[in-house]
């Protein structure tokens, strides 16, 4: 199922292994979500991920763009250079 997990993890510089350890969600499940091969992710899994990543389900599924933190990261990087 289409989602923005890879974009969000990249913006937050998080690895699947760390997310797995921190959330208790299996690496296999996270890989399926990351590569969009999971057809119907479990609601509890998505809720747990959204809580951990501090995003909304709409941002997770790409309905609302994930820009707030990403824009902040770009601005901070630009200011640092």
BELGIWO-V124732 format. One record per residue. RES is the residue in one small letter. PSI is psi as a letter, one per 30 degrees, with the letter a starting at -180 (NA if undefined). OMEGA is omega as a letter, one per 40 degrees, with the letter a starting at -180 (NA if undefined). D_LAST is the distance of its C-alpha to the last C-alpha in Angstrom with 2 decimals. Layout:
res = {RES & RES}
psi = {PSI & PSI}
omega = {OMEGA & OMEGA}
d_last = {D_LAST & D_LAST}
//
This chain:
res = {x & x & x & x & x & x & x & x & x & x & x & x & x & x & x & x & x & x & x & x & x & x & x & x & x & x & x & x & x & x & x & x & x & x & x & x & x & x & x & x & x & x & x & x & x & x & x & x & x & x & x & x & x & x & x & x & x & x & x & x & x & x & x & x & x & x & x & x & x & x & x & x & x & x & x & x & x & x & x & x & x}
psi = {k & k & l & g & e & e & e & e & e & e & e & f & h & k & k & e & e & e & e & e & e & e & f & g & k & l & e & e & e & e & e & e & e & e & g & h & f & k & e & i & k & k & e & e & e & e & e & e & e & e & e & e & f & h & l & l & e & e & e & e & f & g & e & k & k & j & f & e & e & e & e & e & e & e & e & e & e & e & e & f & NA}
omega = {a & i & a & a & a & i & a & i & i & a & a & a & i & i & i & a & a & i & i & i & a & a & a & i & a & i & a & i & i & i & i & i & a & a & i & i & i & a & a & i & i & a & i & i & a & i & i & i & a & i & a & a & a & i & i & i & i & i & i & a & i & i & i & a & i & a & a & a & a & i & i & i & i & a & i & i & a & i & a & a & NA}
d_last = {37.25 & 34.16 & 31.39 & 27.63 & 27.52 & 25.45 & 22.77 & 22.86 & 22.88 & 19.90 & 17.91 & 19.11 & 18.75 & 22.45 & 25.03 & 28.54 & 30.08 & 28.39 & 29.30 & 32.80 & 33.26 & 31.94 & 33.98 & 36.97 & 36.56 & 37.54 & 35.15 & 37.55 & 37.26 & 33.46 & 33.41 & 35.83 & 33.67 & 30.43 & 32.16 & 34.20 & 37.52 & 38.88 & 41.20 & 41.95 & 39.68 & 41.48 & 40.83 & 40.53 & 37.85 & 35.77 & 36.32 & 35.29 & 32.09 & 31.21 & 31.89 & 29.81 & 26.80 & 27.32 & 27.89 & 30.97 & 33.34 & 32.57 & 28.88 & 30.06 & 32.40 & 29.99 & 32.23 & 29.57 & 26.05 & 23.64 & 20.83 & 20.44 & 18.53 & 16.84 & 15.61 & 14.41 & 12.54 & 10.83 & 10.08 & 8.80 & 6.46 & 5.37 & 5.48 & 3.81 & 0.00}
//
